[in-house]
Amino acid sequence: MKTLAILAQKGGSGKTTIAVHMAVCAVRLNLHTALIDLDPQGSAYDWNESREEAYKLDAVKATAGQLANLLKQAKSAGADLAIIDTAPHSNSTAAIAAQLADFVLIPCRPARFDLKAIGSTVEIAKLAKTPAAVVINAAPRGKLAEEASTALSQQGIKILDSVLQNRAAYSHAVIDGRSVHEYEPKGKAAEEIDALFASVRKLLKL
């Protein structure tokens, strides 16, 4: 079993949106997937609870202290992938998730405050000695995503080629417990999630 932690110390980076979409993408590829929500707000767990019964994922709401045991249970149950959604502004939870993960995915909006704040999240992954990379999320049209990637790369931060644009489909889909694959299967957002998952899957050697 491989474990993916999605971390960002800054709020509003899109962690939960990415977590649930990656989980649905994995299940669509016939990977037995566990979704673990460590955010006290429980948005990922609540999203799953709002799904039709036949389409619910294996999701649980938990604390950082329960994580190691939950990962063992998931592995024993035959899970191929565990995806951990974390809370912002929580160094201790993020550190535990990073230590127990095989890879850390760091969403970052291409905006000044987000770019300035990303260093603390990168440092958490470094201290955990867990491979990590940034995905540019909610990118507007234009060159902003490219400029943000260049700025981060110059700091020695690994950036994925996959970029998630600022698309209404992401918001519309999650309102009623769907993913963009279910909301607009042949849309640009679904293509972006497929590309991101393919990149992460390769890095996880899954």
Beta strands, then each sheet from edge to edge (+ up, - down):
strand 1: 2-6
strand 2: 33-37
strand 3: 58-61
strand 4: 81-85
strand 5: 103-108
strand 6: 132-139
strand 7: 159-165
sheet 1: 3+ 2+ 4+ 1+ 5+ 6+ 7+
end
